[in-house]
Amino acid sequence: MLLCPPEALDGEIGRFRPHLVVLDDNGAAAPDGMSGALYRVEILLGASMDARISVDGRAREVKNICMEDLLAVVDEAKKRQSSNPSCLRATPLLPPLRLCH
């Protein structure tokens, strides 16, 4: 795990090469280096806890994401990394989510 300020995210993604990036949507465009992370969760700040989940360029929005949903994305990223550590691009999936309210 690595924590970094938004202005350093591009460089840290290139250096750290994470499988999963979780960030808040602070109104700025996603950094160019975000394509280096196979899984991305953007928490959309607003009246609810909506999120945009992206996997290898495919995205979907989730209304009122809960901890179980976030952990499902973490588990899926971990499974992909464990099953094929040298090539994470092998058929990535958008994980099934339990909608918690």
PyRosetta script that sets phi, psi and omega in degrees:
from pyrosetta import init, pose_from_sequence

init()
pose = pose_from_sequence("MLLCPPEALDGEIGRFRPHLVVLDDNGAAAPDGMSGALYRVEILLGASMDARISVDGRAREVKNICMEDLLAVVDEAKKRQSSNPSCLRATPLLPPLRLCH")
pose.set_psi(1, 140.3)
pose.set_omega(1, 178.7)
pose.set_phi(2, -138.1)
pose.set_psi(2, 130.1)
pose.set_omega(2, 174.5)
pose.set_phi(3, -105.2)
pose.set_psi(3, 136.9)
pose.set_omega(3, 177.6)
pose.set_phi(4, -152.6)
pose.set_psi(4, 155.6)
pose.set_omega(4, 177.2)
pose.set_phi(5, -71.5)
pose.set_psi(5, 154.7)
pose.set_omega(5, -177.1)
pose.set_phi(6, -54.3)
pose.set_psi(6, -36.6)
pose.set_omega(6, -177.5)
pose.set_phi(7, -69.0)
pose.set_psi(7, -17.7)
pose.set_omega(7, 179.8)
pose.set_phi(8, -101.0)
pose.set_psi(8, -0.3)
pose.set_omega(8, -172.6)
pose.set_phi(9, -60.5)
pose.set_psi(9, -45.8)
pose.set_omega(9, 179.6)
pose.set_phi(10, -52.4)
pose.set_psi(10, -53.8)
pose.set_omega(10, -177.5)
pose.set_phi(11, -65.3)
pose.set_psi(11, -38.8)
pose.set_omega(11, -178.4)
pose.set_phi(12, -69.7)
pose.set_psi(12, -35.6)
pose.set_omega(12, 177.1)
pose.set_phi(13, -63.8)
pose.set_psi(13, -42.5)
pose.set_omega(13, 178.1)
pose.set_phi(14, -64.9)
pose.set_psi(14, -35.5)
pose.set_omega(14, -177.8)
pose.set_phi(15, -82.3)
pose.set_psi(15, -44.8)
pose.set_omega(15, -173.2)
pose.set_phi(16, -84.8)
pose.set_psi(16, -28.1)
pose.set_omega(16, -179.7)
pose.set_phi(17, 52.0)
pose.set_psi(17, 59.7)
pose.set_omega(17, -178.3)
pose.set_phi(18, -72.9)
pose.set_psi(18, 155.2)
pose.set_omega(18, 175.3)
pose.set_phi(19, -86.6)
pose.set_psi(19, -24.1)
pose.set_omega(19, -176.6)
pose.set_phi(20, -140.0)
pose.set_psi(20, 134.7)
pose.set_omega(20, 175.2)
pose.set_phi(21, -124.4)
pose.set_psi(21, 130.6)
pose.set_omega(21, 175.0)
pose.set_phi(22, -117.9)
pose.set_psi(22, 126.3)
pose.set_omega(22, -178.8)
pose.set_phi(23, -146.6)
pose.set_psi(23, 160.7)
pose.set_omega(23, 175.3)
pose.set_phi(24, -94.3)
pose.set_psi(24, 153.6)
pose.set_omega(24, 178.5)
pose.set_phi(25, -88.5)
pose.set_psi(25, 98.2)
pose.set_omega(25, -177.0)
pose.set_phi(26, -93.4)
pose.set_psi(26, 19.5)
pose.set_omega(26, 178.7)
pose.set_phi(27, 89.9)
pose.set_psi(27, -10.8)
pose.set_omega(27, 179.4)
pose.set_phi(28, -91.5)
pose.set_psi(28, 158.0)
pose.set_omega(28, 176.2)
pose.set_phi(29, -67.9)
pose.set_psi(29, 148.7)
pose.set_omega(29, 177.0)
pose.set_phi(30, -62.0)
pose.set_psi(30, 139.3)
pose.set_omega(30, 179.7)
pose.set_phi(31, -59.9)
pose.set_psi(31, 151.5)
pose.set_omega(31, -179.9)
pose.set_phi(32, -57.0)
pose.set_psi(32, -37.1)
pose.set_omega(32, -176.6)
pose.set_phi(33, -70.6)
pose.set_psi(33, -3.9)
pose.set_omega(33, -177.9)
pose.set_phi(34, -62.2)
pose.set_psi(34, -24.0)
pose.set_omega(34, 179.8)
pose.set_phi(35, -66.4)
pose.set_psi(35, -14.0)
pose.set_omega(35, 177.6)
pose.set_phi(36, -74.7)
pose.set_psi(36, -13.1)
pose.set_omega(36, 178.8)
pose.set_phi(37, -104.0)
pose.set_psi(37, 126.4)
pose.set_omega(37, -177.6)
pose.set_phi(38, -67.4)
pose.set_psi(38, -41.6)
pose.set_omega(38, 180.0)
pose.set_phi(39, -111.6)
pose.set_psi(39, 136.0)
pose.set_omega(39, 179.1)
pose.set_phi(40, -141.0)
pose.set_psi(40, 134.1)
pose.set_omega(40, 174.7)
pose.set_phi(41, -122.6)
pose.set_psi(41, 119.6)
pose.set_omega(41, 176.3)
pose.set_phi(42, -108.2)
pose.set_psi(42, 118.3)
pose.set_omega(42, 175.8)
pose.set_phi(43, -81.5)
pose.set_psi(43, 120.0)
pose.set_omega(43, -177.1)
pose.set_phi(44, -88.6)
pose.set_psi(44, 106.7)
pose.set_omega(44, -175.7)
pose.set_phi(45, -70.4)
pose.set_psi(45, 131.2)
pose.set_omega(45, -179.9)
pose.set_phi(46, 177.1)
pose.set_psi(46, -153.8)
pose.set_omega(46, -178.2)
pose.set_phi(47, -71.4)
pose.set_psi(47, -22.0)
pose.set_omega(47, 179.2)
pose.set_phi(48, -126.9)
pose.set_psi(48, 174.4)
pose.set_omega(48, -179.3)
pose.set_phi(49, -98.4)
pose.set_psi(49, 61.2)
pose.set_omega(49, 177.0)
pose.set_phi(50, -78.3)
pose.set_psi(50, 159.0)
pose.set_omega(50, -179.5)
pose.set_phi(51, -146.1)
pose.set_psi(51, 155.5)
pose.set_omega(51, 172.7)
pose.set_phi(52, -113.6)
pose.set_psi(52, 120.0)
pose.set_omega(52, -179.9)
pose.set_phi(53, -106.9)
pose.set_psi(53, 123.7)
pose.set_omega(53, 179.9)
pose.set_phi(54, -118.9)
pose.set_psi(54, 134.3)
pose.set_omega(54, 176.5)
pose.set_phi(55, -131.6)
pose.set_psi(55, 113.3)
pose.set_omega(55, 177.8)
pose.set_phi(56, 49.4)
pose.set_psi(56, 44.3)
pose.set_omega(56, 175.5)
pose.set_phi(57, 90.6)
pose.set_psi(57, -12.9)
pose.set_omega(57, 176.6)
pose.set_phi(58, -95.5)
pose.set_psi(58, 137.6)
pose.set_omega(58, -174.8)
pose.set_phi(59, -134.3)
pose.set_psi(59, 154.7)
pose.set_omega(59, 171.0)
pose.set_phi(60, -148.0)
pose.set_psi(60, 155.0)
pose.set_omega(60, 177.9)
pose.set_phi(61, -103.3)
pose.set_psi(61, 142.9)
pose.set_omega(61, 179.6)
pose.set_phi(62, -120.1)
pose.set_psi(62, 129.3)
pose.set_omega(62, 177.6)
pose.set_phi(63, -84.2)
pose.set_psi(63, 135.2)
pose.set_omega(63, 176.4)
pose.set_phi(64, 49.0)
pose.set_psi(64, 58.7)
pose.set_omega(64, 179.9)
pose.set_phi(65, -60.8)
pose.set_psi(65, 141.8)
pose.set_omega(65, 178.5)
pose.set_phi(66, -117.7)
pose.set_psi(66, 175.3)
pose.set_omega(66, -176.6)
pose.set_phi(67, -60.5)
pose.set_psi(67, -39.4)
pose.set_omega(67, 179.1)
pose.set_phi(68, -61.1)
pose.set_psi(68, -38.9)
pose.set_omega(68, 177.8)
pose.set_phi(69, -64.2)
pose.set_psi(69, -45.6)
pose.set_omega(69, 179.6)
pose.set_phi(70, -62.3)
pose.set_psi(70, -42.9)
pose.set_omega(70, 179.2)
pose.set_phi(71, -67.1)
pose.set_psi(71, -29.3)
pose.set_omega(71, 175.3)
pose.set_phi(72, -63.4)
pose.set_psi(72, -38.6)
pose.set_omega(72, 177.0)
pose.set_phi(73, -67.0)
pose.set_psi(73, -43.9)
pose.set_omega(73, 178.0)
pose.set_phi(74, -59.9)
pose.set_psi(74, -45.4)
pose.set_omega(74, 179.8)
pose.set_phi(75, -61.9)
pose.set_psi(75, -42.6)
pose.set_omega(75, -180.0)
pose.set_phi(76, -63.9)
pose.set_psi(76, -43.1)
pose.set_omega(76, 177.9)
pose.set_phi(77, -62.5)
pose.set_psi(77, -40.9)
pose.set_omega(77, 179.5)
pose.set_phi(78, -65.4)
pose.set_psi(78, -41.6)
pose.set_omega(78, 177.7)
pose.set_phi(79, -60.4)
pose.set_psi(79, -44.8)
pose.set_omega(79, 179.8)
pose.set_phi(80, -62.0)
pose.set_psi(80, -42.6)
pose.set_omega(80, -179.2)
pose.set_phi(81, -67.6)
pose.set_psi(81, -40.3)
pose.set_omega(81, -178.6)
pose.set_phi(82, -70.8)
pose.set_psi(82, -37.5)
pose.set_omega(82, -176.8)
pose.set_phi(83, -76.7)
pose.set_psi(83, -26.0)
pose.set_omega(83, -178.9)
pose.set_phi(84, -153.2)
pose.set_psi(84, 74.8)
pose.set_omega(84, -173.8)
pose.set_phi(85, -62.8)
pose.set_psi(85, -23.9)
pose.set_omega(85, -178.0)
pose.set_phi(86, -86.0)
pose.set_psi(86, -18.2)
pose.set_omega(86, -177.4)
pose.set_phi(87, -143.6)
pose.set_psi(87, 92.6)
pose.set_omega(87, -179.6)
pose.set_phi(88, -76.4)
pose.set_psi(88, -9.1)
pose.set_omega(88, -175.9)
pose.set_phi(89, -82.2)
pose.set_psi(89, 3.4)
pose.set_omega(89, -178.8)
pose.set_phi(90, -73.7)
pose.set_psi(90, 106.4)
pose.set_omega(90, 177.1)
pose.set_phi(91, 37.1)
pose.set_psi(91, 64.4)
pose.set_omega(91, 176.2)
pose.set_phi(92, -68.1)
pose.set_psi(92, 148.5)
pose.set_omega(92, -177.8)
pose.set_phi(93, -121.2)
pose.set_psi(93, 150.7)
pose.set_omega(93, 167.2)
pose.set_phi(94, -81.6)
pose.set_psi(94, 118.7)
pose.set_omega(94, -174.3)
pose.set_phi(95, -66.7)
pose.set_psi(95, 147.5)
pose.set_omega(95, 174.7)
pose.set_phi(96, -67.4)
pose.set_psi(96, 140.2)
pose.set_omega(96, -177.4)
pose.set_phi(97, -118.1)
pose.set_psi(97, 139.6)
pose.set_omega(97, 169.7)
pose.set_phi(98, -90.8)
pose.set_psi(98, 122.2)
pose.set_omega(98, -179.5)
pose.set_phi(99, -82.5)
pose.set_psi(99, 112.3)
pose.set_omega(99, -177.3)
pose.set_phi(100, -99.2)
pose.set_psi(100, 134.2)
pose.set_omega(100, 177.7)
pose.set_phi(101, -129.0)
pose.dump_pdb("model.pdb")
